[in-house]
Amino acid sequence: MRSRRVVIAAASLALLSLAAWAGEDRPAAPPETPPVGSRCLVRLAPVEAGRDVTTTSYEGVVTRSDAEGIGLTVAERRDVVVTRSPLARVPYLDRFFRNVGLARPGPGASPEAWLPIATIRSVERLDAGGGRAGRPIPPPSLE
């Protein structure tokens, strides 16, 4: 009788932990469009491809802004690709499952990017120095 209770409790605990581990993000409200000429950090929603989750962020100056999206003159693009694996959740081993790529335009080049509002996760205005009031910009998180 006790062994049956232990098995049922263990199974329910396992189901709850799996549900919490594979929890889905709630859809966020559309971000506020920044004014033209302001320097912003725009983070896009994560894109899943198989076991890989890619998060992209753009830093640049807003050239066009409306209800459909944001146009940026890109100063930096950051891609973070994380492979979903149980080992990726272990501290100090997680760095083996994460790939970070930075892209900056060459001298004289100013590529523009159009980011539709449906793909944008957050928009953050930066001060004139490129930072957030003296704090470094953290990498995007996937949780």
Secondary structure, 3 states (H helix, E strand, C coil): CHHHHHHHHHHHHHHHHHHHHCCCCCCCCCCCCCCCCCEEEEEECCEEECCEEEEEEEEEEEEEEECCEEEEEEEEEEEEEEECCHHHHCCCCHHHHEEEEEECCCCCCCCEEEEEHHHEEEEEECCCCCCECCECCCCCCCC
